[in-house]
Amino acid sequence: MKILVILTLLVLDYSALDDITTGNEPDYTLEYAILALSAVIFLHWYNRVNKI
């Protein structure tokens, strides 16, 4: 299940970064929210694995 979530987040991150760098969106709020949420999830999992 974690692998599916990670792959989904990576696809969403790639899509968000593509929209931000190519300028295809008039408003980048959703793209930045996707990146921020995935960063929180990845850092949470990293901290659980490394017991920080």
mmCIF file of the N, C-alpha and C atoms, coordinates in Angstrom:
data_MODEL
# 
_entry.id   MODEL 
# 
loop_
_atom_site.group_PDB 
_atom_site.id 
_atom_site.type_symbol 
_atom_site.label_atom_id 
_atom_site.label_alt_id 
_atom_site.label_comp_id 
_atom_site.label_asym_id 
_atom_site.label_entity_id 
_atom_site.label_seq_id 
_atom_site.pdbx_PDB_ins_code 
_atom_site.Cartn_x 
_atom_site.Cartn_y 
_atom_site.Cartn_z 
_atom_site.occupancy 
_atom_site.B_iso_or_equiv 
_atom_site.pdbx_formal_charge 
_atom_site.auth_seq_id 
_atom_site.auth_comp_id 
_atom_site.auth_asym_id 
_atom_site.auth_atom_id 
_atom_site.pdbx_PDB_model_num 
ATOM 1   N N  . MET A 1 1  ? 0.823  -1.202 0.000   1.00 0.00 ? 1  MET A N  1 
ATOM 2   C CA . MET A 1 1  ? 0.000  0.000  0.000   1.00 0.00 ? 1  MET A CA 1 
ATOM 3   C C  . MET A 1 1  ? 0.864  1.262  0.000   1.00 0.00 ? 1  MET A C  1 
ATOM 4   N N  . LYS A 1 2  ? 1.977  1.222  0.780   1.00 0.00 ? 2  LYS A N  1 
ATOM 5   C CA . LYS A 1 2  ? 2.847  2.396  0.817   1.00 0.00 ? 2  LYS A CA 1 
ATOM 6   C C  . LYS A 1 2  ? 3.449  2.695  -0.550  1.00 0.00 ? 2  LYS A C  1 
ATOM 7   N N  . ILE A 1 3  ? 3.781  1.638  -1.275  1.00 0.00 ? 3  ILE A N  1 
ATOM 8   C CA . ILE A 1 3  ? 4.378  1.831  -2.594  1.00 0.00 ? 3  ILE A CA 1 
ATOM 9   C C  . ILE A 1 3  ? 3.400  2.539  -3.526  1.00 0.00 ? 3  ILE A C  1 
ATOM 10  N N  . LEU A 1 4  ? 2.132  2.170  -3.453  1.00 0.00 ? 4  LEU A N  1 
ATOM 11  C CA . LEU A 1 4  ? 1.106  2.808  -4.278  1.00 0.00 ? 4  LEU A CA 1 
ATOM 12  C C  . LEU A 1 4  ? 0.965  4.284  -3.922  1.00 0.00 ? 4  LEU A C  1 
ATOM 13  N N  . VAL A 1 5  ? 0.990  4.600  -2.641  1.00 0.00 ? 5  VAL A N  1 
ATOM 14  C CA . VAL A 1 5  ? 0.894  5.991  -2.210  1.00 0.00 ? 5  VAL A CA 1 
ATOM 15  C C  . VAL A 1 5  ? 2.122  6.775  -2.664  1.00 0.00 ? 5  VAL A C  1 
ATOM 16  N N  . ILE A 1 6  ? 3.286  6.188  -2.520  1.00 0.00 ? 6  ILE A N  1 
ATOM 17  C CA . ILE A 1 6  ? 4.518  6.860  -2.940  1.00 0.00 ? 6  ILE A CA 1 
ATOM 18  C C  . ILE A 1 6  ? 4.516  7.118  -4.444  1.00 0.00 ? 6  ILE A C  1 
ATOM 19  N N  . LEU A 1 7  ? 4.137  6.134  -5.217  1.00 0.00 ? 7  LEU A N  1 
ATOM 20  C CA . LEU A 1 7  ? 4.088  6.315  -6.670  1.00 0.00 ? 7  LEU A CA 1 
ATOM 21  C C  . LEU A 1 7  ? 3.062  7.371  -7.069  1.00 0.00 ? 7  LEU A C  1 
ATOM 22  N N  . THR A 1 8  ? 1.920  7.381  -6.395  1.00 0.00 ? 8  THR A N  1 
ATOM 23  C CA . THR A 1 8  ? 0.905  8.394  -6.679  1.00 0.00 ? 8  THR A CA 1 
ATOM 24  C C  . THR A 1 8  ? 1.424  9.785  -6.344  1.00 0.00 ? 8  THR A C  1 
ATOM 25  N N  . LEU A 1 9  ? 2.090  9.916  -5.199  1.00 0.00 ? 9  LEU A N  1 
ATOM 26  C CA . LEU A 1 9  ? 2.660  11.207 -4.836  1.00 0.00 ? 9  LEU A CA 1 
ATOM 27  C C  . LEU A 1 9  ? 3.723  11.659 -5.827  1.00 0.00 ? 9  LEU A C  1 
ATOM 28  N N  . LEU A 1 10 ? 4.547  10.740 -6.278  1.00 0.00 ? 10 LEU A N  1 
ATOM 29  C CA . LEU A 1 10 ? 5.580  11.105 -7.252  1.00 0.00 ? 10 LEU A CA 1 
ATOM 30  C C  . LEU A 1 10 ? 4.972  11.567 -8.573  1.00 0.00 ? 10 LEU A C  1 
ATOM 31  N N  . VAL A 1 11 ? 3.918  10.909 -9.011  1.00 0.00 ? 11 VAL A N  1 
ATOM 32  C CA . VAL A 1 11 ? 3.234  11.321 -10.246 1.00 0.00 ? 11 VAL A CA 1 
ATOM 33  C C  . VAL A 1 11 ? 2.608  12.704 -10.060 1.00 0.00 ? 11 VAL A C  1 
ATOM 34  N N  . LEU A 1 12 ? 1.954  12.924 -8.919  1.00 0.00 ? 12 LEU A N  1 
ATOM 35  C CA . LEU A 1 12 ? 1.363  14.242 -8.651  1.00 0.00 ? 12 LEU A CA 1 
ATOM 36  C C  . LEU A 1 12 ? 2.434  15.321 -8.540  1.00 0.00 ? 12 LEU A C  1 
ATOM 37  N N  . ASP A 1 13 ? 3.559  14.998 -7.901  1.00 0.00 ? 13 ASP A N  1 
ATOM 38  C CA . ASP A 1 13 ? 4.658  15.961 -7.797  1.00 0.00 ? 13 ASP A CA 1 
ATOM 39  C C  . ASP A 1 13 ? 5.209  16.319 -9.166  1.00 0.00 ? 13 ASP A C  1 
ATOM 40  N N  . TYR A 1 14 ? 5.390  15.311 -10.006 1.00 0.00 ? 14 TYR A N  1 
ATOM 41  C CA . TYR A 1 14 ? 5.901  15.572 -11.350 1.00 0.00 ? 14 TYR A CA 1 
ATOM 42  C C  . TYR A 1 14 ? 4.928  16.455 -12.129 1.00 0.00 ? 14 TYR A C  1 
ATOM 43  N N  . SER A 1 15 ? 3.645  16.151 -12.021 1.00 0.00 ? 15 SER A N  1 
ATOM 44  C CA . SER A 1 15 ? 2.644  16.952 -12.727 1.00 0.00 ? 15 SER A CA 1 
ATOM 45  C C  . SER A 1 15 ? 2.621  18.390 -12.213 1.00 0.00 ? 15 SER A C  1 
ATOM 46  N N  . ALA A 1 16 ? 2.711  18.547 -10.896 1.00 0.00 ? 16 ALA A N  1 
ATOM 47  C CA . ALA A 1 16 ? 2.706  19.886 -10.316 1.00 0.00 ? 16 ALA A CA 1 
ATOM 48  C C  . ALA A 1 16 ? 3.942  20.674 -10.751 1.00 0.00 ? 16 ALA A C  1 
ATOM 49  N N  . LEU A 1 17 ? 5.101  20.041 -10.695 1.00 0.00 ? 17 LEU A N  1 
ATOM 50  C CA . LEU A 1 17 ? 6.325  20.728 -11.121 1.00 0.00 ? 17 LEU A CA 1 
ATOM 51  C C  . LEU A 1 17 ? 6.300  21.056 -12.607 1.00 0.00 ? 17 LEU A C  1 
ATOM 52  N N  . ASP A 1 18 ? 5.721  20.192 -13.404 1.00 0.00 ? 18 ASP A N  1 
ATOM 53  C CA . ASP A 1 18 ? 5.606  20.461 -14.837 1.00 0.00 ? 18 ASP A CA 1 
ATOM 54  C C  . ASP A 1 18 ? 4.722  21.669 -15.081 1.00 0.00 ? 18 ASP A C  1 
ATOM 55  N N  . ASP A 1 19 ? 3.593  21.755 -14.385 1.00 0.00 ? 19 ASP A N  1 
ATOM 56  C CA . ASP A 1 19 ? 2.712  22.912 -14.538 1.00 0.00 ? 19 ASP A CA 1 
ATOM 57  C C  . ASP A 1 19 ? 3.392  24.196 -14.085 1.00 0.00 ? 19 ASP A C  1 
ATOM 58  N N  . ILE A 1 20 ? 4.139  24.119 -12.989 1.00 0.00 ? 20 ILE A N  1 
ATOM 59  C CA . ILE A 1 20 ? 4.811  25.314 -12.473 1.00 0.00 ? 20 ILE A CA 1 
ATOM 60  C C  . ILE A 1 20 ? 5.906  25.779 -13.429 1.00 0.00 ? 20 ILE A C  1 
ATOM 61  N N  . THR A 1 21 ? 6.698  24.852 -13.941 1.00 0.00 ? 21 THR A N  1 
ATOM 62  C CA . THR A 1 21 ? 7.830  25.250 -14.781 1.00 0.00 ? 21 THR A CA 1 
ATOM 63  C C  . THR A 1 21 ? 7.422  25.631 -16.199 1.00 0.00 ? 21 THR A C  1 
ATOM 64  N N  . THR A 1 22 ? 6.341  25.067 -16.709 1.00 0.00 ? 22 THR A N  1 
ATOM 65  C CA . THR A 1 22 ? 5.926  25.410 -18.071 1.00 0.00 ? 22 THR A CA 1 
ATOM 66  C C  . THR A 1 22 ? 4.944  26.562 -18.106 1.00 0.00 ? 22 THR A C  1 
ATOM 67  N N  . GLY A 1 23 ? 4.347  26.906 -16.974 1.00 0.00 ? 23 GLY A N  1 
ATOM 68  C CA . GLY A 1 23 ? 3.434  28.037 -16.931 1.00 0.00 ? 23 GLY A CA 1 
ATOM 69  C C  . GLY A 1 23 ? 2.080  27.748 -17.539 1.00 0.00 ? 23 GLY A C  1 
ATOM 70  N N  . ASN A 1 24 ? 1.613  26.499 -17.474 1.00 0.00 ? 24 ASN A N  1 
ATOM 71  C CA . ASN A 1 24 ? 0.329  26.151 -18.084 1.00 0.00 ? 24 ASN A CA 1 
ATOM 72  C C  . ASN A 1 24 ? -0.869 26.480 -17.203 1.00 0.00 ? 24 ASN A C  1 
ATOM 73  N N  . GLU A 1 25 ? -0.643 26.855 -15.964 1.00 0.00 ? 25 GLU A N  1 
ATOM 74  C CA . GLU A 1 25 ? -1.749 27.130 -15.035 1.00 0.00 ? 25 GLU A CA 1 
ATOM 75  C C  . GLU A 1 25 ? -1.801 28.622 -14.717 1.00 0.00 ? 25 GLU A C  1 
ATOM 76  N N  . PRO A 1 26 ? -2.996 29.189 -14.648 1.00 0.00 ? 26 PRO A N  1 
ATOM 77  C CA . PRO A 1 26 ? -3.093 30.603 -14.267 1.00 0.00 ? 26 PRO A CA 1 
ATOM 78  C C  . PRO A 1 26 ? -2.890 30.819 -12.763 1.00 0.00 ? 26 PRO A C  1 
ATOM 79  N N  . ASP A 1 27 ? -3.161 29.784 -11.955 1.00 0.00 ? 27 ASP A N  1 
ATOM 80  C CA . ASP A 1 27 ? -3.024 29.884 -10.509 1.00 0.00 ? 27 ASP A CA 1 
ATOM 81  C C  . ASP A 1 27 ? -2.303 28.631 -10.010 1.00 0.00 ? 27 ASP A C  1 
ATOM 82  N N  . TYR A 1 28 ? -1.223 28.819 -9.280  1.00 0.00 ? 28 TYR A N  1 
ATOM 83  C CA . TYR A 1 28 ? -0.386 27.691 -8.858  1.00 0.00 ? 28 TYR A CA 1 
ATOM 84  C C  . TYR A 1 28 ? -0.676 27.216 -7.435  1.00 0.00 ? 28 TYR A C  1 
ATOM 85  N N  . THR A 1 29 ? -1.774 27.642 -6.853  1.00 0.00 ? 29 THR A N  1 
ATOM 86  C CA . THR A 1 29 ? -2.085 27.292 -5.467  1.00 0.00 ? 29 THR A CA 1 
ATOM 87  C C  . THR A 1 29 ? -2.179 25.786 -5.282  1.00 0.00 ? 29 THR A C  1 
ATOM 88  N N  . LEU A 1 30 ? -2.900 25.107 -6.143  1.00 0.00 ? 30 LEU A N  1 
ATOM 89  C CA . LEU A 1 30 ? -3.063 23.662 -6.020  1.00 0.00 ? 30 LEU A CA 1 
ATOM 90  C C  . LEU A 1 30 ? -1.732 22.938 -6.213  1.00 0.00 ? 30 LEU A C  1 
ATOM 91  N N  . GLU A 1 31 ? -0.923 23.406 -7.154  1.00 0.00 ? 31 GLU A N  1 
ATOM 92  C CA . GLU A 1 31 ? 0.367  22.771 -7.395  1.00 0.00 ? 31 GLU A CA 1 
ATOM 93  C C  . GLU A 1 31 ? 1.282  22.880 -6.181  1.00 0.00 ? 31 GLU A C  1 
ATOM 94  N N  . TYR A 1 32 ? 1.336  24.073 -5.591  1.00 0.00 ? 32 TYR A N  1 
ATOM 95  C CA . TYR A 1 32 ? 2.167  24.240 -4.397  1.00 0.00 ? 32 TYR A CA 1 
ATOM 96  C C  . TYR A 1 32 ? 1.602  23.457 -3.216  1.00 0.00 ? 32 TYR A C  1 
ATOM 97  N N  . ALA A 1 33 ? 0.284  23.345 -3.112  1.00 0.00 ? 33 ALA A N  1 
ATOM 98  C CA . ALA A 1 33 ? -0.328 22.557 -2.043  1.00 0.00 ? 33 ALA A CA 1 
ATOM 99  C C  . ALA A 1 33 ? 0.025  21.079 -2.195  1.00 0.00 ? 33 ALA A C  1 
ATOM 100 N N  . ILE A 1 34 ? 0.020  20.574 -3.427  1.00 0.00 ? 34 ILE A N  1 
ATOM 101 C CA . ILE A 1 34 ? 0.403  19.179 -3.683  1.00 0.00 ? 34 ILE A CA 1 
ATOM 102 C C  . ILE A 1 34 ? 1.851  18.944 -3.270  1.00 0.00 ? 34 ILE A C  1 
ATOM 103 N N  . LEU A 1 35 ? 2.735  19.855 -3.650  1.00 0.00 ? 35 LEU A N  1 
ATOM 104 C CA . LEU A 1 35 ? 4.146  19.708 -3.289  1.00 0.00 ? 35 LEU A CA 1 
ATOM 105 C C  . LEU A 1 35 ? 4.353  19.783 -1.780  1.00 0.00 ? 35 LEU A C  1 
ATOM 106 N N  . ALA A 1 36 ? 3.651  20.691 -1.118  1.00 0.00 ? 36 ALA A N  1 
ATOM 107 C CA . ALA A 1 36 ? 3.794  20.816 0.335   1.00 0.00 ? 36 ALA A CA 1 
ATOM 108 C C  . ALA A 1 36 ? 3.259  19.581 1.053   1.00 0.00 ? 36 ALA A C  1 
ATOM 109 N N  . LEU A 1 37 ? 2.113  19.081 0.622   1.00 0.00 ? 37 LEU A N  1 
ATOM 110 C CA . LEU A 1 37 ? 1.535  17.896 1.255   1.00 0.00 ? 37 LEU A CA 1 
ATOM 111 C C  . LEU A 1 37 ? 2.431  16.680 1.057   1.00 0.00 ? 37 LEU A C  1 
ATOM 112 N N  . SER A 1 38 ? 2.953  16.511 -0.130  1.00 0.00 ? 38 SER A N  1 
ATOM 113 C CA . SER A 1 38 ? 3.817  15.354 -0.365  1.00 0.00 ? 38 SER A CA 1 
ATOM 114 C C  . SER A 1 38 ? 5.122  15.480 0.423   1.00 0.00 ? 38 SER A C  1 
ATOM 115 N N  . ALA A 1 39 ? 5.637  16.692 0.588   1.00 0.00 ? 39 ALA A N  1 
ATOM 116 C CA . ALA A 1 39 ? 6.839  16.874 1.392   1.00 0.00 ? 39 ALA A CA 1 
ATOM 117 C C  . ALA A 1 39 ? 6.579  16.493 2.846   1.00 0.00 ? 39 ALA A C  1 
ATOM 118 N N  . VAL A 1 40 ? 5.415  16.873 3.364   1.00 0.00 ? 40 VAL A N  1 
ATOM 119 C CA . VAL A 1 40 ? 5.065  16.507 4.739   1.00 0.00 ? 40 VAL A CA 1 
ATOM 120 C C  . VAL A 1 40 ? 4.963  14.990 4.878   1.00 0.00 ? 40 VAL A C  1 
ATOM 121 N N  . ILE A 1 41 ? 4.320  14.339 3.925   1.00 0.00 ? 41 ILE A N  1 
ATOM 122 C CA . ILE A 1 41 ? 4.160  12.880 3.986   1.00 0.00 ? 41 ILE A CA 1 
ATOM 123 C C  . ILE A 1 41 ? 5.514  12.184 3.879   1.00 0.00 ? 41 ILE A C  1 
ATOM 124 N N  . PHE A 1 42 ? 6.336  12.614 2.924   1.00 0.00 ? 42 PHE A N  1 
ATOM 125 C CA . PHE A 1 42 ? 7.653  11.997 2.773   1.00 0.00 ? 42 PHE A CA 1 
ATOM 126 C C  . PHE A 1 42 ? 8.514  12.204 4.017   1.00 0.00 ? 42 PHE A C  1 
ATOM 127 N N  . LEU A 1 43 ? 8.508  13.393 4.599   1.00 0.00 ? 43 LEU A N  1 
ATOM 128 C CA . LEU A 1 43 ? 9.287  13.641 5.807   1.00 0.00 ? 43 LEU A CA 1 
ATOM 129 C C  . LEU A 1 43 ? 8.759  12.843 6.989   1.00 0.00 ? 43 LEU A C  1 
ATOM 130 N N  . HIS A 1 44 ? 7.454  12.685 7.079   1.00 0.00 ? 44 HIS A N  1 
ATOM 131 C CA . HIS A 1 44 ? 6.873  11.868 8.145   1.00 0.00 ? 44 HIS A CA 1 
ATOM 132 C C  . HIS A 1 44 ? 7.350  10.423 8.031   1.00 0.00 ? 44 HIS A C  1 
ATOM 133 N N  . TRP A 1 45 ? 7.285  9.876  6.833   1.00 0.00 ? 45 TRP A N  1 
ATOM 134 C CA . TRP A 1 45 ? 7.744  8.497  6.631   1.00 0.00 ? 45 TRP A CA 1 
ATOM 135 C C  . TRP A 1 45 ? 9.241  8.363  6.869   1.00 0.00 ? 45 TRP A C  1 
ATOM 136 N N  . TYR A 1 46 ? 10.008 9.354  6.439   1.00 0.00 ? 46 TYR A N  1 
ATOM 137 C CA . TYR A 1 46 ? 11.459 9.327  6.665   1.00 0.00 ? 46 TYR A CA 1 
ATOM 138 C C  . TYR A 1 46 ? 11.765 9.312  8.161   1.00 0.00 ? 46 TYR A C  1 
ATOM 139 N N  . ASN A 1 47 ? 11.071 10.162 8.915   1.00 0.00 ? 47 ASN A N  1 
ATOM 140 C CA . ASN A 1 47 ? 11.301 10.207 10.357  1.00 0.00 ? 47 ASN A CA 1 
ATOM 141 C C  . ASN A 1 47 ? 10.884 8.915  11.043  1.00 0.00 ? 47 ASN A C  1 
ATOM 142 N N  . ARG A 1 48 ? 9.833  8.275  10.580  1.00 0.00 ? 48 ARG A N  1 
ATOM 143 C CA . ARG A 1 48 ? 9.413  7.007  11.179  1.00 0.00 ? 48 ARG A CA 1 
ATOM 144 C C  . ARG A 1 48 ? 10.415 5.901  10.887  1.00 0.00 ? 48 ARG A C  1 
ATOM 145 N N  . VAL A 1 49 ? 10.967 5.905  9.682   1.00 0.00 ? 49 VAL A N  1 
ATOM 146 C CA . VAL A 1 49 ? 11.933 4.870  9.316   1.00 0.00 ? 49 VAL A CA 1 
ATOM 147 C C  . VAL A 1 49 ? 13.235 5.056  10.076  1.00 0.00 ? 49 VAL A C  1 
ATOM 148 N N  . ASN A 1 50 ? 13.694 6.293  10.182  1.00 0.00 ? 50 ASN A N  1 
ATOM 149 C CA . ASN A 1 50 ? 14.973 6.581  10.832  1.00 0.00 ? 50 ASN A CA 1 
ATOM 150 C C  . ASN A 1 50 ? 14.841 6.913  12.312  1.00 0.00 ? 50 ASN A C  1 
ATOM 151 N N  . LYS A 1 51 ? 13.646 6.893  12.835  1.00 0.00 ? 51 LYS A N  1 
ATOM 152 C CA . LYS A 1 51 ? 13.373 7.117  14.266  1.00 0.00 ? 51 LYS A CA 1 
ATOM 153 C C  . LYS A 1 51 ? 14.013 8.395  14.790  1.00 0.00 ? 51 LYS A C  1 
ATOM 154 N N  . ILE A 1 52 ? 13.801 9.472  14.062  1.00 0.00 ? 52 ILE A N  1 
ATOM 155 C CA . ILE A 1 52 ? 14.339 10.781 14.483  1.00 0.00 ? 52 ILE A CA 1 
ATOM 156 C C  . ILE A 1 52 ? 13.360 11.443 15.437  1.00 0.00 ? 52 ILE A C  1 
# 
